[in-house]
Amino acid sequence: MAVTDPTAAPPVPAPPDPQLDAILAGPLPHELSYALGGPFHLLLPDRFDANAAAFTAVLAEFGVEGRVYYAKKANKAAAWIERCALSGTGVDVASAGELQDALGHGVRGEHIVVTGPAKADALLRVAVLQGCLIAVDALDELDRLSAVARSVGRPARVLLRRLPPAQPHSRFGLNDSELETALLRCRDAGLTMEGFSFHLSGYDPLMRAELAAELVDLCLKARTLGLRADRISIGGGFAVDYTDAEHWERFLSDQRPEHYHAGKSFDRADFYPYHSPVAGPDALRAVLTTEGLAGRLREAGVMLLLEPGRALLDRAGCTLFRVQGVKDRPGYGIVTVDGSSLSLSEQWFNSEYLPDPVLLPAHTSPGDAPGEPYTACVGGATCLESDMITWRKVRFPTRPATGDLLVYPNTAGYQMDSNESPFHELPLPPKVVLDTGGGMNRWRFDRHPLA
């Protein structure tokens, strides 16, 4: 007998994706689940290529010289770095390991920007030797970089990171007086000061455009000191549109504690904005049209650098769990799968990954009668009460059964591996790369040693 719940959470479906739907409708997901014996991530690198090309096309549309850098922290897989190396897309790294990984997969040092606060001397040394662009976050870091450059006898390429005036409590960036000092130190130390950058929280195109315009003015000022100053980086902050406006607004207005297992509640302010009317390349278009930014960049001869992560991974991957058991509770069920919430990283932010999981039954035959709808939350396989992959009560078309698969869509951006851990000796979910060249679907394991 099916268990139903009249207070099931409002649905948050992902947009239609015919290519992925065709893959999921075939035998491949179940064959991989059988072979791997646990959860896995499916990667679609052709989507990454298309997303990077779309950002580049917007720059060309406005006649703005620029470069796209993939923010590597968004996903550890080697597949994306391999595509960057082949296409000339840049890579944004923030650690020695990330830099070594990018270089080891063929990305040229001149196409790498090194960000992150208080970078270690060992990281600075490799970055200087390989000709990387280095975003400097503090005066003491600038002094250490100067010393490293002298010790290896190579020039250091520098961006000075600006503290956003609208976010004065940010721990990233140089304030006005520190910038004045940094410019003089760059000049006196003979550093190749190529421009400015910033780290700005949020997805507001207006705020990003206003700060970018300020950086253009800073470039003009720096040139009066004899500095090169011919590029700015506006970072990432290009939203991804995970669901449509109608479902998103309904979810925000209607969701309440009884929609969640154990009466769990989430502050709506802690949810990622799963619907954005201006997302991805369109968000870049909005930035360039605000404050006449595109014209100011062209007039000043300033190059625009972007560091998207999530936006380059939009629809480029999904996560699949196998159902291990189903437990009925009054009004709803608890589905337990063969993985943990560490593979969906919104738990780190005391939040919930909202795009609804899709049920792939293991055994269906033509003519089978449809089952009754079944409402359930989804728990992980660990011995922790808090290990809930989906706290909310999701309405499935039929009762899940052992061996069925749950597919979480669009997880490549940050969700897959930010928090994954082999807790309980559970192996990390492998990443399976689906190569679609030549009209064929061929799969392989990702070549990253930690993926």
Secondary structure, DSSP 8 states (H G I E B T S, - for coil): -----TT----------HHHHHHHHSSHHHHHHHHH-S-EEEE-HHHHHHHHHHHHHHHHHTT--EEEEEEGGG---HHHHHHHHHHT-EEEE-SHHHHHHHHHTT--GGGEEE-SSS--HHHHHHHHHTT-EEEE-SHHHHHHHHHHHHHHT---EEEEEE--TT-TT-SSSB-HHHHHHHHHHHHHHT-EEEEEEE---S--HHHHHHHHHHHHHHHHHHHTTT----EEE---------S-HHHHHHHHHH--GGGBGGG----GGGS-----SS-HHHHHHHHHHGGGHHHHHHHHT-EEEE--SGGGGTTSEEEEEEEEEEEEETTEEEEEESS-GGGSGGGGGT----S--EEE-S---TT------EEEEEE-SSS-TT-EEEEEEEEESS---TT-EEEE-S-TTTTTTSS---GGG-----EEEEE-GGG--EEEE---TT-
